[in-house]
Amino acid sequence: MDSRSIIAEPAKKLNWLDLPHDVTLMIIGKLTTFHILTSAQFVCRKWWRICMDPLIWRTINMCDIGIPNSVDYKLEKMCRHAIDRSCGQLVDISIEYFGTDDLLKYIIDSGCHKLRRLRLVQCFYEILDKGLCEMAEKLPLLEELDITLCPRVSSIALEAIGRGCPLLKSFKYNHGGKKATFAIAQNMSNLRHLQLVENRYLDNSGLSAILDGCPHLESLDLRRCCNVKLEGILRTRCDEKVKDMKDPDAPLDDFEFWGLCFESIYDDAVYDYLREKRWVQEREARRINSGSSREKKNKAKSKSKKKR
């Protein structure tokens, strides 16, 4: 074939609809739950059908949504809708800010007993011992749990989680008193990864108990645990037992706001967004009103001219 004819031949346009079903399924699966529910499913009929496939909803990610979306959308209602679409196939769910005991109960009642990873981040005062205790009874396959910045969770819930979730390998938690520390040591013996960042209640005796009760630990994050003094025998034990160790004085590179009050930061951000939104709405209303008033004046002038 002549090379000139190859150059002259128009390039074929790629059509997303021509992609194989499995490839499209993989692409949509890379999107966050929020973007699937608010945009992707409305692209075309094919994408709508794929977005109804329970395989898409094995993982639900409702984190990093942003302040505007967390204010303007009913996130808990959206999350429940996503859980329904999973048809009991849910294995991984991440929730930020809006997690509640009622939502936990909904996950359990929806038959999502295959859940292996659960993140309830910065849910502040809506995640309680009661909800986590009920969850632990129904999720025996759970392997990863993150309840960072859920300050109303105590040792009561941790004991129930340890008993009900024997496969738990990764745990993140930063509240509770000494009882919580010993609840981890006595009930979570299969832990491989433990994060206790900025846990002000953890001391040397609690850390010793964790090293005794969790013999399989591979990583331990103790950043800003100010009452832990890694010296002498305790230092040696940590070095020998734990492969990935983060000391209390290690930098918090991946925690942007640690040491501050997350709840007040979130509330301040919401307040700023609502104030800016209200200002924009008021400006738009003034523009519309000024336009209508000018239109009325023009009509009045035209009428007066006709009368003359």
Buried (B, 14 or more C-beta within 10 A) or exposed (E): EEEEEEEEEEEEEEEEEEBEEEEBBEBBBEBBBBBBBEEBBEBEEEBEEBBEBEEBBBBBBBBEBEBBBBEEBEBBEBBBEBBEBBBEBBBBBBBBBBBBBEBBBBBBEBBBBBBBBBBBBBBBEBBBBBBBBBBBEBBEEBBBBBBBBBBBBBBBBBBBBBEBBEEBBBBBBBBBBBBBBBBBBBBBBBBBBBBBBBBEBBBBEBBBBBBEBBEEBBBBBBBBBEBBEBEEEBEEBBEEBBEEBBBBEEEBEEEEEBEEEBBEEBEEBBEEBEEEEEEEEEEEEEEEEEEEEEEEEEEEEEEEEEEE
